[in-house]
Amino acid sequence: MDEKTTRIGAPFPFMCPTASPSTAVFPPLQIFPNMQNMQQQFHFYQLMQQMVQHQNQQQQQRLSAGASPVNSDQASSRSDTPQSKKLILDEDGCATCSVCTEKVPEAEWNTHIDLEKERLITYITSTKEKRERENTPDQFDQKRKRELELQRIRNNQNKRQTLKRGLARDCLTPFSRQSNDETGSSESPDMKKDDEFFMKCSTCHQPCAYAIVMSSFDRPKCQICFDLVRASVLTSAVCFNLFFGSTEISIIFFKVLSEFLYLKKLKFQRYMSSKPFGYVYDERMLGHECKYDSTMAECPKRMKLIYERIKDDTLLEKALKIEAREADDSEIRLNHPQELIDEIISLNTTEKCEEYCKDKEILWTCENTNEAARVAIGGSIELVKAAVENKIHNGFAIVRPPGHHSYGNVPQGYCIFNNVAIAAKYAIEKLDVKKVAIVDFDYHAGNGTFQSVKDEPRIHFTSFHGHHYGSFWPFSREYDYATNNPNTLFVPLNGTLNSEGDFVSVFHHVVLPMLRQFEPELILISAGFDSGYYDIMMEFGQGVKAHGYGHMARLCNEICPGKTIAILEGGYHPYNYTESASMMVRGLLNHPLPKLTIPARISGSLLETMWNIVNHHSKWYPKLGERLKMMGNQQKNLGLAPFVFNQTLFLGAKMRKMYDDVKKNRIVRTREWFPEMTPEQVAICKQKIDDYKKEYVFDSKHPDPSEEQLISQCVWDEAARSDAFIQATPFATFLIQEFNDFVAGKRENMMICDRELYTEAVEKGVLSFHEPIITT
């Protein structure tokens, strides 16, 4: 059979049912290149079978109406050339084919696919209405009223069906759109200014290069997942007329207008950016300052320098300052018991503050801690409230003390109350937000946030954090990738200096697919910048350059436009955290960002982690299951061995036990946990940061990597295994050696463990010497 195609643009001419239909075979896969697997083709054939049944029903309706059947033999006898015909109206409102001159029954008009159909039918209907009004106006009015009532009922039914399918808004009628031939853009007159745009399919979230419509009664469907696609993003089409016996099927493949999608996105961003950016800054939080140790890295100047930097960068010129307030006890109790609240209130002298911290991990307090912590919570809540009420477009809470390590009755890691967890729970409990996602890219695990929300199915938690096979604080296997909660994603970092390209790649591979399936209404970012390139851990830290934070914030904003709130956590080198905070705010504002290069290969240690993550979470997230299959097929096609999923190494058990014993005996070292950086080290960090800033090339367009590019990053071969080992070994070895040296008496102090207090406790018999991790 010969393939016949007619390329048509807007408006589409009528397809005359009485003229000879085209004889066509099933369109080749090149027409819809994304439909490459059997499951997608099976769904397509299912739709075709439904269309056959539908066309048979239409044929029966024509027969019952007295029209003669149309089959392939009769049609071919009329004409040998398939053509697209137009209908000509006569004075009586009858339609005649412009080529074969045969009259087309009114019952068959609705089988034609045409952008002008509505105008034509409106003209005929209005002519008949005019005649009916002249003859029997009362009967006409009653008839018209009944028709309008039936139409209203049908519309309500369609709305309920659409909402049931999970679409955010009703899809528009496929052909009710206007075109602009000069710009190539199109927009439905029904689409309001604040309608959400579909850069990708509303269900499968794949780029809809093509959409399918099976008949004039159908709406365009994504050719990947067959969910409905907005008509306002459709452009030129290819029409195929298929024959199954005597039944003809018309299938039209619409090309999705990428230029329009980009213009629509810009229009949406302009509309959202018309709302001011929100921020919180209150100098009452500067009063939280350690009076008994001037070496504390978490100090008031962090907050002040960040505020001054983003203000100097003119990022707050049109922003709205949200006034902070002190949170009350009921708000704090959303995440913490009254016992902890009372303990913090009672800390009214420096002596009490230091004594209180002797059984806490990495915690200091002062007389002003209670006020500052309440203002941090209240400011975060007010910023979230402003976003939910559409008063602002995204926001940044410049608050301290930080909060993501605190949970229940356990303040730790510089954190008193958990700001982000309380804000998330407040949004759900008080603001009627259905789902909240928290994304934490601080270098230290958001262990407090995890413990606070792990049993809450309405909150999704993602944490990038240093793990180093458990040798890094908090020394727990619980923060490896193998979580037992589908709403928790841990990205444990076992290697050092993973780049911003590595982080953003993991976003595309794992974080974004999970968040799209979760469908949050609000995203809270735990914005810790100590994973930045050359923060105080230097070469033993991570390698995220400042603009990487901007791109991660931008991607979060794509999931929840205008409803993305960043809350300050860690970051301890001023040159790093000020630059990083400024770039993150640029991302939240949709301002141009320096270009980010997606690496051809993800770093070895992070690639190993990502394979494990995709495999572990694929049981809950079908999209990750598809990606795992594609990654496995790539290994097979390249002749490589399959990735072996093993339980990862854990080195932190003895470290965790020593910390617990030290806390239990209240001999925690409360001062000078980290040595201050030397002037030479400060200069090195500044130079490293200045060097990459010179390479900035700002751009407003940041296209997502293709699926092929993402899959090609995941090759697991000998080079990747070697890279994983080389990247992970030095820092893990350093941490193990530090622990062994302290146990052996070769090191005076180790974070919260003090040599003098430790030895005294052993001599009193209340504590036993701990064994080294590795013995020879």
C-alpha positions in Angstrom: 0.0 0.0 0.0 1.3 3.5 -0.9 1.8 6.0 1.9 0.0 9.2 1.3 0.5 12.2 3.5 -0.8 15.7 3.3 1.1 18.4 5.1 -1.3 21.0 6.3 -1.1 24.1 8.4 -3.6 26.3 10.1 -6.4 26.5 9.1 -6.9 22.8 8.2 -9.2 22.3 5.2 -12.2 20.0 5.5 -11.6 16.3 4.7 -14.6 15.5 2.4 -16.0 12.1 3.4 -17.6 11.6 0.0 -14.4 12.1 -1.9 -11.8 9.4 -2.2 -9.9 8.9 1.0 -6.2 8.5 0.9 -4.8 5.0 1.2 -2.0 5.0 3.8 0.0 2.6 5.8 0.9 3.1 9.5 3.1 6.1 9.7 6.8 5.4 10.2 8.5 5.7 13.6 10.4 8.7 12.3 7.2 10.7 12.6 7.2 10.1 16.3 10.8 9.3 17.3 10.2 9.1 21.0 7.9 6.1 20.6 10.7 3.6 20.6 9.6 0.9 23.0 6.9 -1.7 22.5 4.8 -0.5 25.5 4.3 2.9 23.9 3.4 1.3 20.5 1.0 -1.0 22.2 -0.8 1.9 23.8 -0.9 3.6 20.4 -2.5 0.5 18.8 -5.0 0.4 21.6 -6.0 4.0 20.8 -6.3 3.0 17.1 -8.6 0.1 18.0 -10.8 2.5 20.0 -10.9 4.7 17.0 -12.0 1.9 14.8 -14.9 1.2 17.1 -15.7 4.9 17.2 -15.7 5.2 13.4 -17.9 2.1 13.1 -20.4 3.7 15.5 -20.4 6.8 13.2 -21.0 4.6 10.2 -24.0 3.1 11.9 -25.3 6.5 12.8 -25.1 7.6 9.2 -27.0 4.5 8.1 -29.7 5.0 10.6 -30.0 8.6 9.4 -30.6 7.5 5.9 -27.2 8.2 4.4 -25.6 5.7 2.2 -22.5 3.9 3.6 -19.1 5.0 2.4 -16.5 2.3 1.8 -13.2 2.1 0.1 -14.5 0.7 -3.1 -17.1 3.3 -3.5 -14.7 6.0 -2.6 -12.1 4.9 -5.0 -14.6 4.9 -7.9 -15.2 8.6 -7.4 -11.7 9.8 -7.6 -8.2 8.4 -7.9 -6.4 11.3 -6.2 -6.7 11.9 -2.5 -7.5 15.5 -1.9 -8.4 17.8 1.0 -11.8 19.3 0.1 -13.7 22.3 1.4 -17.4 22.5 1.9 -19.4 25.2 0.1 -22.6 26.5 1.7 -25.6 27.3 -0.3 -28.5 29.5 0.5 -30.4 26.8 2.4 -27.4 26.1 4.6 -26.5 22.8 2.8 -22.9 21.9 2.4 -21.5 20.7 -1.0 -18.1 19.2 -1.6 -16.0 21.7 -3.6 -14.5 18.9 -5.8 -17.1 16.1 -6.2 -20.0 18.6 -5.9 -22.0 16.0 -3.9 -23.9 17.2 -0.9 -22.6 16.3 2.5 -25.2 15.5 5.2 -25.1 17.7 8.2 -24.7 14.6 10.4 -21.2 14.2 8.9 -19.9 17.7 9.4 -18.6 16.9 12.9 -16.3 14.2 11.4 -14.2 16.9 9.7 -11.1 18.3 11.2 -10.8 22.0 10.6 -9.9 25.2 12.5 -12.7 27.0 10.7 -15.3 24.4 11.7 -16.6 26.4 14.7 -17.0 29.5 12.5 -18.8 27.5 9.8 -21.2 25.8 12.2 -21.8 29.0 14.0 -22.8 30.6 10.7 -25.2 27.8 9.8 -26.6 27.7 13.3 -27.2 31.4 13.4 -29.0 31.2 10.1 -31.3 28.5 11.3 -31.8 30.3 14.6 -32.8 33.4 12.7 -35.5 31.5 10.8 -36.7 29.7 13.9 -37.0 33.0 15.8 -39.1 34.5 13.1 -41.5 31.5 13.1 -41.8 30.3 16.7 -39.8 32.6 19.1 -41.2 31.1 22.2 -40.4 27.5 21.2 -37.0 28.6 20.0 -36.2 30.2 23.4 -37.2 27.1 25.3 -35.2 24.9 23.0 -32.2 27.2 23.2 -32.5 27.2 27.0 -32.5 23.4 27.1 -29.5 23.3 24.9 -27.6 25.7 27.0 -28.5 23.7 30.2 -27.3 20.5 28.6 -24.1 22.1 27.4 -23.5 23.4 31.0 -24.0 19.9 32.4 -21.6 18.4 29.8 -19.0 21.1 30.6 -19.3 20.3 34.3 -18.9 16.6 33.7 -15.8 17.3 31.5 -14.3 19.5 34.3 -14.8 16.7 36.9 -13.2 14.2 34.6 -10.3 16.5 33.9 -9.7 17.2 37.6 -10.0 13.5 38.4 -7.2 12.8 35.9 -5.0 15.1 38.0 -4.6 18.0 35.5 -4.0 21.4 37.1 -6.5 23.0 34.7 -8.9 22.0 32.0 -7.3 21.4 28.7 -8.6 23.6 26.0 -10.6 22.6 22.9 -7.9 21.4 20.5 -8.8 23.8 17.6 -9.9 26.9 19.5 -6.7 28.8 19.1 -5.5 31.9 17.2 -2.4 32.0 15.1 0.2 34.7 14.4 2.0 33.8 11.3 4.7 36.5 11.8 5.9 35.4 15.2 5.0 31.7 14.9 3.4 32.0 18.3 -0.1 31.0 19.2 -2.3 31.4 22.2 -5.8 30.3 23.0 -8.2 33.2 23.7 -9.4 31.1 26.7 -6.0 31.0 28.3 -5.6 33.5 31.1 -2.5 35.3 32.1 -1.8 33.1 35.1 -2.5 29.7 33.4 0.4 27.4 33.8 2.5 26.6 30.8 3.4 23.1 29.6 7.1 23.0 28.6 6.7 19.3 29.0 3.9 16.8 29.2 1.7 17.2 32.3 2.1 13.5 33.2 5.3 12.0 31.8 7.2 15.3 31.9 9.0 14.4 28.6 9.3 17.1 25.9 6.2 16.8 23.7 7.8 17.1 20.3 4.6 15.6 18.8 1.0 15.2 19.9 -1.6 12.8 18.4 -5.3 13.4 17.7 -7.3 10.4 16.6 -10.5 12.2 15.4 -12.3 15.5 15.6 -13.9 14.3 18.9 -10.5 13.7 20.5 -8.1 16.2 22.1 -4.4 16.0 21.3 -2.6 13.5 23.4 1.1 13.3 24.2 2.6 10.6 21.9 4.7 9.3 24.9 2.2 8.9 27.7 -1.0 9.7 25.8 -2.1 12.3 28.3 -3.8 15.5 27.1 -1.7 18.3 25.6 -2.8 21.9 25.4 -4.0 22.9 22.0 -2.3 26.3 22.4 1.1 24.7 21.9 0.3 22.9 18.6 1.5 24.0 15.2 1.8 22.3 11.7 0.5 18.8 11.3 0.8 15.7 9.2 -2.4 13.9 8.4 -2.6 10.1 7.8 -5.8 8.4 6.6 -5.6 4.7 7.5 -7.9 1.9 6.2 -8.9 -1.1 8.3 -11.2 -3.0 6.0 -13.9 -0.5 5.0 -13.2 1.7 8.0 -11.2 4.9 7.5 -9.2 6.4 10.3 -7.8 9.9 10.2 -4.8 10.5 12.5 -3.1 13.8 12.8 0.3 14.3 14.3 0.8 17.9 15.5 4.2 19.4 15.9 4.5 21.2 19.2 5.6 24.8 18.8 8.9 25.1 20.6 9.2 28.8 19.9 5.8 29.4 21.4 6.7 27.3 24.5 9.8 29.5 25.0 7.8 32.7 24.6 5.1 31.4 26.9 7.7 30.5 29.5 9.1 34.1 29.3 5.6 35.5 29.5 4.9 33.4 32.6 8.2 34.4 34.2 7.5 38.1 33.5 4.0 37.7 35.1 5.4 35.9 38.2 8.4 38.3 38.4 5.9 41.2 38.6 5.4 40.1 42.1 8.3 41.2 44.4 11.0 38.9 45.7 10.6 38.4 49.4 13.3 38.3 52.1 13.7 38.3 55.8 16.5 40.0 57.7 16.3 41.1 61.4 19.2 42.3 63.4 17.8 40.8 66.6 19.3 37.6 65.3 22.8 39.2 65.5 22.5 39.0 69.3 23.1 35.2 69.1 26.8 35.2 69.7 29.1 32.9 71.7 30.5 34.8 74.6 33.0 32.1 75.7 34.6 31.2 72.4 35.6 33.7 69.7 36.6 31.0 67.2 33.1 29.8 66.4 32.6 29.6 62.7 28.8 30.1 63.1 28.9 33.8 64.1 26.8 36.9 63.5 28.8 38.2 60.6 27.7 35.4 58.4 24.2 36.7 58.3 25.2 40.3 58.0 27.7 39.8 55.2 25.2 37.8 53.2 22.6 40.5 53.5 25.0 43.3 52.6 26.3 41.3 49.6 22.9 40.7 48.0 21.9 44.3 48.7 25.1 45.6 47.1 24.4 43.4 44.1 21.1 45.3 43.7 19.1 42.1 44.1 16.9 43.6 46.7 16.0 46.9 44.9 12.5 45.7 44.1 12.2 43.1 46.8 9.7 43.1 49.6 11.0 42.9 53.1 8.9 40.6 55.2 8.9 41.6 58.8 10.1 38.9 61.2 8.5 38.2 64.5 9.1 35.9 67.5 7.4 32.6 67.1 5.2 31.6 69.9 5.3 28.3 71.8 2.5 26.7 69.8 4.4 27.2 66.6 7.6 25.7 68.0 5.7 22.8 69.4 4.9 21.8 65.8 8.3 20.1 65.9 9.7 20.3 69.4 8.4 19.4 72.9 7.7 22.1 75.5 10.6 20.7 77.5 13.2 22.0 75.0 11.4 25.3 74.8 11.6 25.7 78.6 15.3 24.7 78.7 16.2 27.4 76.1 14.2 30.0 78.0 16.1 29.2 81.2 19.6 30.0 79.7 20.1 33.4 81.1 23.8 33.4 82.1 26.9 32.5 80.2 27.8 29.8 82.8 24.4 28.2 82.4 24.7 28.3 78.6 28.1 26.5 78.5 27.0 24.0 81.1 23.9 23.2 79.1 26.0 22.2 76.1 28.2 19.6 77.9 26.0 16.7 76.7 25.2 18.2 73.3 27.0 17.6 70.0 28.6 20.8 68.6 26.3 23.2 70.3 26.8 26.6 71.9 24.2 29.0 73.3 24.0 32.5 74.9 21.6 34.7 76.8 20.0 35.9 73.5 19.7 32.5 71.9 16.0 32.2 72.8 15.0 35.5 71.2 17.2 34.9 68.1 15.9 31.4 67.5 12.2 32.5 67.8 12.8 35.4 65.4 14.4 32.9 62.9 11.4 30.7 63.1 8.9 33.5 63.0 10.6 35.1 60.0 10.7 31.8 58.1 7.0 31.2 58.8 6.1 34.8 57.6 8.1 34.4 54.4 6.4 31.0 53.7 3.0 32.6 54.4 3.7 35.5 52.0 4.6 33.0 49.2 1.5 30.8 49.8 -0.7 33.9 49.7 0.9 35.0 46.4 2.3 38.2 47.9 5.8 37.4 46.8 7.6 35.5 44.0 10.1 33.2 45.9 12.1 34.4 48.8 15.2 34.1 51.0 15.1 33.9 54.8 18.5 35.3 56.0 18.2 33.8 59.5 20.2 32.3 62.3 20.8 30.2 64.3 20.5 27.5 61.6 18.1 24.6 62.2 18.5 21.5 60.0 20.3 19.4 62.6 17.8 19.9 65.4 14.8 17.6 66.1 12.6 16.7 69.0 14.4 17.4 72.2 17.9 17.3 70.6 19.5 20.6 69.7 22.9 20.1 68.0 25.2 21.2 65.3 24.8 24.9 65.9 21.0 24.4 65.6 18.4 25.2 68.4 15.1 24.8 66.7 14.5 23.4 63.2 13.4 26.4 61.1 12.7 24.6 57.9 10.8 21.7 59.5 8.6 24.0 61.5 7.9 26.2 58.4 7.0 23.1 56.4 4.7 21.8 59.1 3.1 25.2 59.5 2.4 25.4 55.8 0.6 22.1 56.0 -1.2 22.5 59.3 -2.1 26.2 59.1 -2.0 27.3 55.5 -3.7 24.3 53.9 -0.7 23.4 51.7 -1.2 19.8 50.5 2.5 18.9 49.9 5.8 20.4 50.7 9.3 19.4 49.5 12.5 20.2 51.3 15.8 20.3 49.4 18.9 20.4 51.5 22.3 20.9 49.8 24.3 21.8 52.9 27.5 19.7 53.2 26.3 18.2 56.5 23.4 15.8 56.7 20.0 17.4 57.5 19.6 14.7 60.2 17.3 16.9 62.3 15.0 17.6 59.4 14.9 13.9 58.4 14.0 12.8 62.0 11.3 15.6 62.1 9.5 14.7 58.8 10.3 11.0 58.1 6.8 9.9 59.2 5.0 12.7 57.4 3.9 11.5 53.9 3.0 15.1 52.9 6.6 16.2 53.1 9.3 15.0 50.7 12.9 15.5 51.9 16.1 15.5 49.7 19.5 15.8 51.3 22.9 16.1 49.6 25.5 15.5 52.4 29.0 14.3 53.2 29.0 10.7 54.2 32.4 9.3 53.4 31.3 5.7 54.2 30.1 6.8 57.6 33.4 8.3 58.8 31.9 11.9 58.6 29.5 13.4 61.2 26.9 12.2 62.3 28.6 8.8 61.8 25.3 6.9 61.0 24.4 4.3 58.4 20.9 5.8 58.5 22.0 8.6 56.2 23.3 6.4 53.4 21.2 6.0 50.2 19.1 3.0 51.3 16.3 4.8 53.1 13.1 3.0 54.0 10.9 6.0 53.2 9.8 6.7 49.6 9.5 10.4 50.5 13.2 10.6 51.5 16.1 10.9 49.1 19.6 10.9 50.4 22.6 11.6 48.2 25.5 10.6 50.3 28.8 12.1 49.1 31.6 9.6 49.6 34.2 11.5 47.5 35.5 15.1 47.7 35.3 18.0 45.3 32.2 16.9 43.4 31.4 19.8 41.1 28.4 21.9 40.5 27.9 20.0 37.2 27.8 16.8 39.2 25.2 18.1 41.6 23.0 19.5 38.8 23.3 16.2 36.9 22.0 14.4 40.0 19.1 16.9 40.0 18.2 15.9 36.5 18.7 12.2 37.0 16.9 11.7 40.3 15.7 14.8 42.2 13.5 16.4 39.6 11.7 13.1 38.5 10.9 12.4 42.1 9.7 15.9 42.8 7.5 15.8 39.7 5.9 12.6 40.8 5.4 14.0 44.3 3.9 17.3 43.0 4.7 19.7 45.9 2.9 23.0 46.2 5.8 24.6 48.0 9.6 24.0 48.1 11.8 24.9 51.0 15.5 25.0 50.4 17.9 24.4 53.3 20.5 26.7 51.9 23.8 25.6 53.3 26.9 26.8 51.4 29.6 24.8 53.1 29.5 22.4 50.2 30.9 25.3 48.2 34.2 25.2 46.3 37.0 26.0 48.9 34.9 26.7 51.9 36.8 26.1 55.1 37.3 22.4 54.4 39.2 23.3 51.3 40.3 20.3 49.2 38.5 17.9 51.6 35.2 19.6 51.0 33.0 19.7 47.9 33.5 21.6 44.7 30.2 23.4 44.1 31.0 26.8 42.6 28.7 29.6 43.5 26.6 29.6 40.3 25.8 26.0 40.9 23.6 27.1 43.8 21.8 29.5 41.5 21.1 26.7 39.0 19.8 24.3 41.7 17.5 27.1 43.0 16.4 27.7 39.4 15.5 24.1 38.9 13.5 24.1 42.2 11.6 27.1 41.0 10.7 25.3 37.8 8.9 22.7 39.9 7.2 25.3 42.1 7.3 28.7 40.3 7.0 31.5 42.7 6.7 29.1 45.7 10.3 28.4 46.4 11.7 29.7 49.7 15.4 29.4 50.7 16.3 29.3 54.4 19.9 29.9 55.5 21.8 27.0 57.0 25.6 26.6 56.9 28.6 28.0 55.1 31.6 29.3 56.9 34.1 31.0 54.6 33.0 34.5 53.8 34.3 34.6 50.2 32.4 31.5 49.5 29.1 32.0 51.2 28.5 35.6 50.1 29.1 34.7 46.5 27.0 31.6 46.7 24.1 33.3 48.4 24.1 36.0 45.7 24.0 33.5 42.9 21.3 31.5 44.6 19.1 34.6 44.9 19.8 35.3 41.2 18.4 31.8 40.5 15.3 32.5 42.5 14.8 35.8 40.7 15.1 34.1 37.3 18.0 36.5 36.5 20.8 35.4 34.0 23.3 33.0 35.5 26.8 32.0 34.5 26.6 29.1 32.1 27.0 25.7 33.7 28.6 22.8 31.9 27.0 19.4 32.3 30.0 17.0 32.5 30.3 14.2 29.9 30.8 11.8 32.9 29.7 12.2 36.5 32.5 11.9 39.0 33.2 8.3 39.9 32.2 8.3 43.6 28.9 10.2 42.9 28.1 8.0 39.9 28.4 4.9 42.1 26.0 6.5 44.6 23.6 7.5 41.8 23.4 3.9 40.5 22.5 2.7 44.0 20.0 5.5 44.4 18.2 4.8 41.1 18.1 1.1 41.8 16.8 1.6 45.4 14.1 4.1 44.6 12.9 2.6 41.3 10.4 0.5 43.3 8.6 3.6 44.3 9.2 5.9 41.2 8.5 4.3 37.8 10.5 7.0 36.0 13.6 5.9 37.9 12.8 2.3 36.9 12.8 3.3 33.2 16.1 5.2 33.7 17.7 2.1 35.4 16.7 0.0 32.5 18.2 2.4 30.0 21.4 2.6 32.1 21.6 -1.2 32.1 21.0 -1.4 28.4 23.8 1.0 27.8 26.2 -1.1 29.8 25.2 -4.1 27.7 25.5 -2.3 24.4 29.0 -1.1 25.3 30.0 -4.6 26.3 30.5 -3.7 29.9 29.7 -5.7 33.0 26.4 -4.8 34.7 26.7 -2.6 37.8 26.8 -4.7 41.0 24.5 -3.3 43.7 26.3 -4.0 47.0 25.7 -2.7 50.6 28.2 0.1 50.9 31.0 0.2 53.3 30.3 1.7 56.8 33.2 3.0 58.9 31.5 5.1 61.5 30.3 2.6 64.2 33.2 3.2 66.6 33.1 7.0 66.1 29.4 7.0 66.9 29.9 5.0 70.0 32.6 7.3 71.4 30.5 10.4 70.7 27.5 8.8 72.5 29.7 7.8 75.5 31.2 11.3 75.8 27.7 12.9 75.8 26.4 10.4 78.3 29.1 11.3 80.7 28.7 15.0 80.1 32.4 15.5 79.2 31.7 17.2 75.8 34.3 19.7 74.8 32.4 23.0 74.4 35.0 25.2 72.8 37.4 25.4 69.8 36.1 22.5 67.8 37.7 23.6 64.6 41.1 25.3 64.3 41.0 28.8 62.8 42.2 29.1 59.2 45.7 30.6 58.8 46.2 33.7 56.7 47.8 31.6 54.0 44.7 29.3 53.9 42.4 32.2 53.7 44.4 33.6 50.8 44.3 30.3 49.0 40.5 30.0 49.3 40.0 33.6 48.1 42.3 33.0 45.1 40.5 29.8 44.1 37.1 31.6 44.2 38.4 34.7 42.4 39.8 32.4 39.6 36.5 30.8 38.8 34.6 34.1 39.0 36.7 35.3 36.1 35.3 32.6 33.9 31.6 33.6 34.4 29.7 33.9 31.1 26.1 35.0 32.0 23.2 33.7 30.0 19.4 33.7 30.4 18.9 30.4 28.5 19.8 27.2 30.3 18.4 24.3 28.2 18.0 21.0 30.0 20.3 18.1 29.0 18.8 15.6 26.7 17.9 12.1 27.8 20.7 10.7 25.7 23.2 13.1 27.3 22.1 12.1 30.7 22.3 8.4 30.1 25.7 8.7 28.5 27.0 10.2 31.8 26.3 6.9 33.6 28.8 4.5 32.0 30.2 2.4 34.8 33.6 1.1 33.6 37.1 0.6 34.9 37.8 4.3 34.7 34.7 5.1 36.7 35.6 2.6 39.4 39.2 3.9 39.7 37.9 7.5 39.9 35.5 6.5 42.7 38.3 4.9 44.7 40.8 7.8 44.2 38.2 10.4 45.0 36.9 8.8 48.1 39.9 7.3 49.8 42.0 10.3 51.0 39.4 12.0 53.1 38.0 8.8 54.6 41.6 7.7 55.4 42.3 11.1 57.1 39.1 10.9 59.3 40.0 7.3 60.3 43.5 8.3 61.2 42.3 11.3 63.2 40.1 9.0 65.3 42.8 6.4 65.7 45.4 9.0 66.8 43.0 10.4 69.4 42.3 6.9 70.8 46.0 6.1 70.9 46.8 9.4 72.8 48.7 10.9 69.8 46.1 13.7 69.4 45.0 16.2 72.0 41.5 16.8 70.9 39.0 15.7 68.3 35.9 17.9 67.9 33.7 17.3 71.0 36.3 14.9 72.5 38.7 16.5 74.9 41.9 14.5 75.8 42.0 15.7 79.4 38.3 15.1 80.2 38.4 11.8 78.3 41.5 10.5 80.3 40.0 11.6 83.6 36.8 9.7 82.9 38.7 6.6 82.0 40.7 6.8 85.2 37.5 7.2 87.3 36.2 4.0 85.6 33.1 5.7 84.1 34.4 5.3 80.6 36.5 2.7 78.8 39.1 3.3 76.2 37.7 2.9 72.7 39.3 0.6 70.1 40.8 2.0 67.0 38.9 1.5 63.7 41.9 -0.3 62.1 44.4 -2.3 64.1 47.6 -3.8 62.7 
